Amino acid sequence: MKTIVHLITGLFILISGSVFAQKYKDTLITVRNVKLEYEYDLSWTKEVKARNIEEFIKNQSEPSIKSSTQIQSILQNIKLSKEPCINSGFESGYSGWTGLSLKHGITTLPIENGLTLNPGVSALPLTGTAYGQNFTSIETAGTDALLLASSPSFSMSKTAPGSSGTQSIRLGNDQAGYGSEGIAKRFVVTAANAKYYFQYAMVMDRSHSNADGTVNGTEVFFIAEAVDMTGVTVDKMVDIAAPSNPFISATNSPSARPQYYRDWRCAYLDLSSHIGREVVVMFINADCSKSAHNGYTYIDDTCTTCRSTEGDIKLDLKGHDCINPKQTFNGTFTVPAAATNVQISFEIYQNGTLLNTIAANTVLGSNYTVDVAATDFPNQTPGTCYDVVAKLTFNLVDLNGNVQTVVQYSANPVLGVQYGQNSGFDNDICFCINNLGAYCCDSENLVVNGNFEAGNTGFSSTYTLDATTYPGQYNVTNTAAAFGAIVTDHSFCADPVTYASNDNYLTVNGKTQQTGSSVIWEQTITGLRRGEKYRFCANFKNMKQCTFDIFPKVKIEAGSTSSALFTINVATTNACDWQNADVVFTATGTSETVRIYLDETGNGDGNDLAIDDIYVGTLGNPGLAITVQHNGTNNAIIASVNGITTSDDSIKGNCRKYHWYIAEVTSYPSIVINWSTFAHGNNAGSNLPPFAGTSSPTTWDLTTTFPGYTFANNKLYIIGMYTPECDCYDSGFTYQLTFNTTSKSANTAGITEEQKAEIIDAILNGLKPGKTDDTSTIDDPDAEIKDNVQLYPNPVANELTVSALNEAISEVIISDSTGKVVKKQSFASQSSIEKINVSGLPQGLYFVKVRSDKNTYVSKLIKD
């Protein structure tokens, strides 16, 4: 074996305590039938040498930190941070970070598998400055002293370039001895930190890489790694002090000892696959596994976006989520000054497999463009999706004089898998689907391929696909000839000009004489907002059979909300006669599964139908607005929807349901309503005081002076309108406060959600005699009305969802307006979201008391 001579000053502590130049020699040690190189000091006595070799052999038998029980013991002892990016630049010292005391004593590849606990989670700072000890320090702005004093000298900042702060953290001391130290943070991944950026710089001894410069698992190194709470790696980045790394530079320390360094680098861990889940991010510095070489790492500006100076490429996908036969993609890139042979290409992936590579058409300055044709993709069927990424390659010369090819991507691979620009497979760009159609509402349709123009894609069915379409089968087609029927696409029927290219629909040959029903169409809708209302609708057409024809009976369902069973019966001789059915549901999460069921219990033939233009979309804002004018001279008030004139008297949607309401307000700005003066009415009549108990045929139109209602002088009134949910629009509620006087007027103030609910309840269900103000009693003096508890939908018809933010629900008690308990349910699941069936409760106003493991809350609920 060759002899390696190192000159070391004042950094290596011998058994005798003296410090001077040392000579090292490599020897082979056999551990478990494997020969490993070991480096020892020629000045050691036999006893010291034997003791150190024994420690080296013992190290090889220690369990790696990567073994499940080892790493899990660390993760569970790291405190969960409520603010993932707190103290990201170490301006507050160690606050928010957990210390890791480790050891690099095992020679193995991957090199990070050589880390062991020593002892593991430790309080910061780590203060060891001697051989084999762990060390951390908070560094202030300045220059690294070792590199500044080296030959040739190099000035490397101790804080990240461009940082707004003045501090960083350093991991590692100036001594060798298997030392390894780190910091960690545990947090829940959000979209904001899904790419967890950081900057780092390394100063490390040249150690024991292979002769050609490649790594062998003994070297000094730095690792940034994210793991889930079971210890499974989410993403990692390893930087090894090896001469084959073209970004490593070399110098000689003041003791003439060869020194490697890497100037500040921007990097990130991709956590996007774990949004909403806990992860632990660890930054770890490690000495070499042969004990004689050390290194340290600076870290700064974690959780702060940065851009690499070592080669970087960006791909602009804006406007390319739906691609046509030919597209031009573009982006920007940078390369180091010494880079040669710069190449840019566009890569196409599907299911993580590289399908095609297309060279850039133009490269000008820091910009590039790539022309991509439809034929560059193996499948151009509408709705077919791919992952794409821009690839930058260039050459750099490493420390051994060898040419190394550097590869950078616009989106880095995660653990060797290329997901493209977005986390997950096949979700960057898709061939355009004609998703236009005459749907029941105009807002964005969340159903994929709702018009079936992309064929048999985007949905599932318990029936099987077959063009012959026997019972129990379906087909996506533009002809119903297999049924002896004539059917024209629903959208084409509605507007043959706008939807000239629409011609597909779903045909179903329903089974009969069965015991129940089957799901003939199903799709999971994503991108929903919890608690928001959506409309699910579809168009149906029965196809008549010659004998024993049975009309199809269909039910549509969204999550736990379903319609009644309804019969499809249209004029089968009219190819454009379609029947629409819908249901409104409230999202209980970010996704819901919607289904269409076909009843199969009928006797006879038939039960055949066509389906087209399926839609799920949010209920629109009704944009309800009113204008109120008063005349204090003659105590008259006029109100009108929209402007004060009758020319704009209209409400969005196809229905005309509305309710004016009016009452005297006895306190302002803290509003108290005098319920004895409450009245409401519409185009069907009015209900007048006292307590809205007098019914009158006198109508209150969309522009009205509220005939039958007596206004008093110098009084404050609340006047408003409520419109129930209708057609494609959600319910609306608006009001104004008006002084009926010649000298004073107030148009805005704030009423509470509880007051709003009481007004709607009084309109829909009548006012309870004896009520004079808006005060409501709660039978639990410790209960609070807070936003911590959400009830939805509210108003509710059948199933109520109760959500307590970050609190486990133990009991829900529902009382009517008199205080009588009408429903009580306990829960042992320790969940923050529970569901309760309230379909049996009469219409009216209720109080819902929610007991959690921490508090008791009361909210108001309207039962439709």
MARDREN-761382 format. One record per residue (C-alpha): residue in three letters; y negated, x, z negated. Coordinates in steps of 0.25 Angstrom, whole numbers, plus 5000, padded with zeros to 4 digits. Example, Ala and Ser with C-alpha at 12.3 -4.5 7.8 and 13.67 -1.06 7.14 Angstrom:
2
ala501850494969;ser500450554971;
//
This chain:
864
met500050005000;lys498650045003;thr497750084991;ile496450014990;val495250084982;his494150004976;leu492950054969;ile492449964958;thr491249974949;gly491149904936;leu491849784940;phe493349804936;ile493649814921;leu494849904918;ile495749904906;ser494950014900;gly493649944902;ser493050064911;val492550034925;phe492650134936;ala493150144951;gln494550094953;lys495750114963;tyr496650004966;lys497949994973;asp498849884979;thr500249874976;leu501349764979;ile501849674967;thr503049584969;val502849444964;arg503949344966;asn504549424977;val503149434984;lys502449564985;leu500949554982;glu499849664982;tyr499249694969;glu498049794967;tyr497949874955;asp497049984949;leu497550124950;ser496950154936;trp497750054929;thr498850104919;lys500250054921;glu500149954910;val498849894916;lys499449894930;ala500749824925;arg499949724917;asn499049684929;ile500249684939;glu500949584929;glu499649504929;phe499649504944;ile501149454945;lys500849354934;asn499649294942;gln500649274954;ser501449174946;glu500349094940;pro500148944945;ser499048934955;ile497848844953;lys498348774965;ser499548714958;ser499348574955;thr499448574940;gln498448704940;ile497348644948;gln497448504942;ser497248564928;ile495948624933;leu495448494941;gln495648394929;asn494848484920;ile493648484929;lys492648384926;leu492248274936;ser490848294941;lys490048164943;glu489048244952;pro489848334962;cys488648414966;ile488048434953;asn487548584951;ser488048614965;gly487248744965;phe487448784951;glu486048774947;ser486548714934;gly487448824932;tyr488948784930;ser488648634927;gly489548544934;trp490548644937;thr491948684931;gly492448824930;leu493748874935;ser494449004929;leu495549044938;lys496249174943;his496649224957;gly497949294953;ile498949244964;thr499049314977;thr499349194987;leu498849124999;pro498049025000;ile497249114991;glu496749004982;asn498148974977;gly498049104970;leu497149044959;thr497649014945;leu497048964933;asn496349054923;pro496248964915;gly495648854925;val494448764921;ser493448844913;ala492048824908;leu490948894916;pro490448994916;leu491649094918;thr491149224912;gly492149324914;thr491649454920;ala492849544918;tyr494149574926;gly494949444928;gln493949354922;asn493249234929;phe491749224930;thr490649124935;ser489149144935;ile487949064939;glu487149144949;thr485649134952;ala484949174965;gly485049314969;thr485949414976;asp487349454974;ala487249584967;leu488549644971;leu488349624986;leu486849674985;ala487349804979;ser488449824989;ser488549905002;pro488049855011;ser487249765002;phe487249615004;ser486249514998;met487049384995;ser486349274987;lys487049224975;thr486549084978;ala486849004991;pro485849025002;gly484948905004;ser485248854990;ser484148774983;gly484748824969;thr484648964963;gln486048974957;ser487548984961;ile488849014954;arg489649134955;leu491149134953;gly491849274950;asn491449404943;asp491449544947;gln492849574942;ala494249554948;gly495549514941;tyr496049384947;gly494749314943;ser494449174949;glu493449074945;gly492848944950;ile492048814948;ala492448674951;lys491848534952;arg492648404951;phe491948284958;val492148154967;val491948184982;thr490848104988;ala490348095003;ala489148184998;asn490048294993;ala491248285003;lys490848415009;tyr490748504996;tyr489848615001;phe489648744994;gln489148884996;tyr489749014992;ala489749164993;met490749274989;val490749414984;met492249474984;asp492949604983;arg493749644996;ser495249624991;his496649614997;ser496649545010;asn497649585021;ala497349705030;asp496849615041;gly495949545032;thr496749415030;val496949355016;asn498149365007;gly497849294995;thr497349404986;glu495849404989;val494649364982;phe494249224987;phe493349104984;ile493848954986;ala493148824986;glu494148704985;ala494148554982;val495348494976;asp495748344972;met496148314958;thr497548344961;gly497248484966;val497448464981;thr496448534989;val495348454996;asp494648575003;lys494548715001;met493848845006;val494348985003;asp493549115005;ile494349245004;ala493749385003;ala494549435015;pro494049525026;ser494549425037;asn493449325032;pro492349345042;phe491249295033;ile491649405022;ser490749525022;ala491049665015;thr490249765007;asn490449864996;ser490149834982;pro489349944974;ser490650004970;ala491050014985;arg492049904983;pro492249824995;gln491649684994;tyr491749555002;tyr490649445002;arg490349315009;asp488949265009;trp488649125006;arg489449025013;cys489348865014;ala490648795013;tyr491148655009;leu492348585004;asp492748455012;leu492948345001;ser492848225011;ser494248185010;his494048164995;ile492848074994;gly492947994982;arg493948084975;glu493848194965;val493948334969;val493748474962;val492948584970;met493248724966;phe492548854969;ile493348974965;asn493149124966;ala494349214965;asp494649364963;cys495849434971;ser497249404966;lys497549554965;ser496549564953;ala495649684959;his494549604967;asn493549504963;gly492449414970;tyr491449314966;thr490849194973;tyr489549124973;ile489448974975;asp488248884977;asp487748754982;thr489048674981;cys488948524986;thr487748564995;thr487748565010;cys487648695017;arg487948755030;ser488848875033;thr488249005039;glu489549055043;gly489748965055;asp489548815054;ile489648705064;lys489248555064;leu489748445072;asp488848315074;leu489748195075;lys488548095074;gly488747985084;his490148035088;asp490947945078;cys491347865090;ile491547945103;asn491547905117;pro492147975130;lys491248095129;gln490448155117;thr489548275114;phe489748335100;asn488748435095;gly488448515082;thr487848645077;phe488448775072;thr488048905066;val488849045066;pro488649175059;ala487749275066;ala489049365068;ala489849255075;thr490449275089;asn491249195098;val490649055093;gln491448935098;ile491248785095;ser492248675098;phe492548535095;glu493848495089;ile494548365089;tyr495548325078;gln496448205075;asn497248195062;gly496848335059;thr497448395072;leu496548465082;leu496648395096;asn495648465104;thr494548575104;ile493348565113;ala492348675115;ala490848655113;asn490048635126;thr488748695122;val488348795110;leu486948815109;gly486248885098;ser486848815085;asn487248685093;tyr488448645101;thr488948525109;val490348485112;asp490748385123;val491948305120;ala492648205130;ala493548095126;thr494748165133;asp494548275122;phe495248175113;pro496648145114;asn496447995112;gln495247915116;thr495647785111;pro494447715104;gly494647725089;thr495347855090;cys494747955080;tyr494648105079;asp494148215070;val493148325076;val492548455072;ala491748565078;lys492348705077;leu491548835077;thr492248965079;phe491649105079;asn492049255077;leu491649345065;val492149485062;asp492749505049;leu492749625039;asn493949685046;gly493249685060;asn494149565064;val493549445072;gln493749325064;thr493549185070;val492849085061;val493048935063;gln492048835057;tyr492148685059;ser491148575058;ala492048515047;asn492948605040;pro494448585040;val494948535026;leu496148615021;gly496548645036;val496348505041;gln495148465050;tyr494648325048;gly493448345057;gln492048295053;asn492548185043;ser493548195032;gly494848125037;phe495648125050;asp495048065063;asn493748015059;asp492648095066;ile492548025079;cys493247915086;phe493347865100;cys492447745101;ile493047605097;asn492347485103;asn492147415090;leu491147315096;gly491447175094;ala490947035091;tyr491247045077;cys490846945066;cys489647025061;asp488747135067;ser488847245057;glu489747365059;asn491247325060;leu492047405051;val493347365057;val493947475066;asn494347425080;gly493947275076;asn493847235090;phe495247295094;glu494547375106;ala495147505101;gly496547435102;asn497647445091;thr496847535081;gly496147525068;phe496947415062;ser498447385057;ser499347265057;thr500647225051;tyr500947175065;thr501347275076;leu500647315089;asp501347265102;ala500747215115;thr501847115116;thr501347045103;tyr502546975097;pro502446915084;gly502047015073;gln501347105084;tyr499847125088;asn499147185100;val497747235103;thr497447185117;asn496447125126;thr497447015131;ala498246905123;ala499146885135;ala500346915126;phe500046785118;gly499746705131;ala498246695126;ile496946725131;val496046805121;thr494746875124;asp494146975115;his493246915104;ser492047005106;phe492146995122;cys492046845119;ala490846855110;asp490046945120;pro490746985133;val489547075136;thr489447155123;tyr490947165121;ala491347175136;ser492347285132;asn493047215121;asp494347155124;asn495447185113;tyr495947105102;leu497147095093;thr498246995096;val499246955085;asn500546885087;gly500746825073;lys502046805066;thr502446665061;gln503446605051;gln503246725042;thr502946715027;gly501546775026;ser500446845034;ser500346985041;val499147075042;ile498847075057;trp497647165056;glu497147265046;gln496147375044;thr495547455033;ile493947445033;thr493247575028;gly491847605025;leu491547485016;arg490647475004;arg491247424991;gly490647284987;glu490047255001;lys490447135009;tyr491047135022;arg491547035033;phe492947045039;cys493146955051;ala493946945064;asn494146855076;phe495446785079;lys496046705090;asn497346625090;met498246635102;lys499046505105;gln500446505107;cys501146395116;thr502046325105;phe501946315090;asp500646395090;ile500246435076;phe498746465073;pro498646605066;lys498146605052;val497346725048;lys496846785035;ile495846905035;glu495746995023;ala494847115018;gly495347185006;ser495547074995;thr494746975003;ser495346875013;ser495046755021;ala495846625020;leu496946605030;phe496246545043;thr496846495056;ile496546545069;asn496346435079;val495446455091;ala495346395105;thr496546485111;thr496046435125;asn494746505123;ala494946655124;cys493646685116;asp493846585104;trp494046675092;gln494046635077;asn493346725067;ala493746745052;asp493146825042;val493046865027;val492046935019;phe492547045009;thr491847134999;ala492347285000;thr493047334988;gly492947474993;thr492647565005;ser493847505013;glu494547375014;thr495747325022;val495547205031;arg496647125036;ile496947005045;tyr498246925041;leu499046825050;asp499846715043;glu501246715048;thr501846595041;gly501646495052;asn502746425060;gly502746435075;asp502146525086;gly500746575088;asn500046645076;asp499446735087;leu498046775087;ala497046875092;ile496046955083;asp494747025087;asp493447085082;ile493847115067;tyr492647145059;val492247205045;gly490847225042;thr489847225030;leu489147095028;gly487647115032;asn486447105024;pro485846965026;gly484447025026;leu483946905018;ala482446895016;ile481546785012;thr480046765011;val479346685000;gln477946635000;his477246554989;asn475946474987;gly475546464973;thr474446364976;asn475446254979;asn476646314972;ala477446324986;ile478446434990;ile479046455004;ala480146545007;ser480846585019;val482046675024;asn481446805031;gly480046775034;ile479246655029;thr479346575043;thr480546495047;ser480646575060;asp481546675054;asp482346585045;ser483746645047;ile484846715039;lys485746815044;gly487146765048;asn487646635054;cys487546555041;arg486346485035;lys486746485020;tyr485546525011;his485046484997;trp483646494993;tyr483446504978;ile482146494969;ala481846504954;glu480746534945;val480646674939;thr480146684924;ser480146834923;tyr479746944933;pro480047054936;ser481247044927;ile481646914934;val482146794926;ile482446664933;asn482246524928;trp483446464933;ser482946324930;thr482046334942;phe483146394951;ala483346324964;his484046354977;gly484246284991;asn484546305006;asn484646225019;ala485646135012;gly484746085000;ser484246144987;asn484446144972;leu483246134963;pro482946154948;pro483246134937;phe484346234938;ala484546204953;gly485246084949;thr484445984958;ser485045974972;ser484145944983;pro484345914998;thr483045985001;thr483346115009;trp482746245008;asp482746305022;leu482646455025;thr481146435024;thr480846345012;thr479846295002;phe480946264993;pro480746114993;gly481046044980;tyr480746164972;thr479446164963;phe478746294962;ala477846314950;asn476546394951;asn476446534945;lys477946554944;leu478846664949;tyr480046624958;ile481246694964;ile481446644978;gly482646694986;met483846664995;tyr485346694995;thr486146695007;pro487746695005;glu488546795013;cys488746735027;asp489246785040;cys489046935042;tyr488046945030;asp488046965015;ser487446865005;gly485846885004;phe484946864992;thr483446884992;tyr482246834983;gln480746844981;leu479946824968;thr478746734971;phe477546694961;asn477146554965;thr475646584962;thr474446624971;ser474246754963;lys475546824962;ser476846854970;ala478046944968;asn479146954979;thr480147054973;ala480847084960;gly482247114956;ile483347014952;thr484647064947;glu485947044954;glu486346954942;gln485146864945;lys485446864960;ala486946824957;glu486446704948;ile485546654959;ile486646654969;asp487546584959;ala486546484956;ile486346454971;leu487846444974;asn488446384961;gly487246324954;leu486446354942;lys487046334927;pro486146234919;gly485346294908;lys485146434915;thr483646464914;asp483546614916;asp484346734922;thr484946774909;ser486446784908;thr487246804896;ile488346914895;asp489446894884;asp489647034882;pro488347104875;asp488847244880;ala489047204894;glu488047264905;ile487747214919;lys487747344927;asp488047394941;asn489247474935;val490047344939;gln490147294953;leu490647154956;tyr491047124971;pro491047044979;asn489946964971;pro489946844974;val491446844974;ala492446744979;asn493846794976;glu494046944971;leu493047014963;thr492947164962;val492347234949;ser491947374950;ala491447464938;leu490947594942;asn491747704936;glu492247614925;ala493647554923;ile493647404922;ser494447344911;glu494047194911;val493247094919;ile492846964913;ile492146854922;ser491346744915;asp490646624920;ser489146594918;thr489446524905;gly490146654899;lys491546594901;val492646704905;val493246654918;lys494046784921;lys494546904914;gln495347024919;ser495747154913;phe496047284920;ala496947404916;ser496747484929;gln495547564924;ser494947534938;ser493447524941;ile493647414951;glu494447284949;lys494647154956;ile494647014950;asn495046884957;val493946784955;ser494346684965;gly494646574955;leu493246574948;pro492246464952;gln490946504959;gly489846544950;leu489246654942;tyr490046744933;phe489946864924;val490846974926;lys491047064914;val491747204917;arg492347284906;ser492547434909;asp493047554902;lys491547584899;asn490747464899;thr490647314901;tyr489847254912;val489447114917;ser489047064931;lys488846934937;leu489746874948;ile489646764958;lys490946694962;asp490846624975;
//
